[in-house]
């Protein structure tokens, strides 16, 4: 499966409307999950791909208040795909992750 975290100014539109998830394929099943600061859409696509879209605000990457769950996600092998404002880089630096 693929796990992605999307950090946005206003997560609510992505959490309330599931239509954007069909951009990536035909949806067979969808589950909502609550991980505290991160709310997830776990999507099972008809081609067999499973993607967990974690949706959150910048509060999740606050390097001054890293919770155990966030620390574990990052330490388990997270990679930055796009970080134009360097929010994730700051978090990675605080955890000494390269």
NORBEL-V291283 format. One line per field, one symbol per residue. ss: DSSP state (H for helix, E for strand, L for the rest). phi: phi as a letter, one per 40 degrees, with the letter a starting at -180 (. if undefined). psi: psi as a letter, one per 40 degrees, with the letter a starting at -180 (. if undefined). A space follows every 50 residues. Layout:
ss = ???
phi = ???
psi = ???
//
This chain:
ss = LEEEEEELLLLHHHHHLLHHHHHHLLEEEEEEEEELLEEEEEEEELLLLE EEEEEELHHHHLLLLLLHHHHHHHHLLLLLLLLLLLHHHHHHHHLLLL
phi = .bbbbbbacbcddcccbcdcccdcicccaabcbbbgcbbbbcbbccchcb bbccbabcdcccccacccccdcdccchcbccaacbgccdccdcccfbb
psi = ihhihhhidgddddddhedddedeihhdihhhihfbehhihhhhideehh hhhhhiieddeheefhiddddddddefiihdhgdefddddddddefh.
//
